[in-house]
Amino acid sequence: MVLERDNKGGPDAAIKRIYSVEMSELTSGNTVSKLLLRDIKADLDATGAMTFEKVEGLARNMEGEVFILNDNDGVDDNSGENQLINLGVLEPNAG
């Protein structure tokens, strides 16, 4: 899985997605195809917090649940808030 995101937060945020990529047969010079697993913008908006610019953490546990975590940058113009969000098990085109 890979994260795709713009560098925009709050009301300007538009692209926050998780894709699956098949790399088992990848060779040097090939193009990687991606399959949308989930557009996570709605998940981020549902928290009630400002939509994060940088979703940079992505992990899957043994049960197949996917978790995302933001990067709060630790700078003055950021809330400093971290959120760990459980997205459940992701299937292709699962919304």
Buried (B, 14 or more C-beta within 10 A) or exposed (E): BEBBBEEBBEEEBEEBBBBBEEEEEEEEEEEEEBEBBBBBBEBBEEEEEBBBBBBEBBEEEEEEEBBBBBEBEEEEEBEEEEEEBEBEEBEEEEE
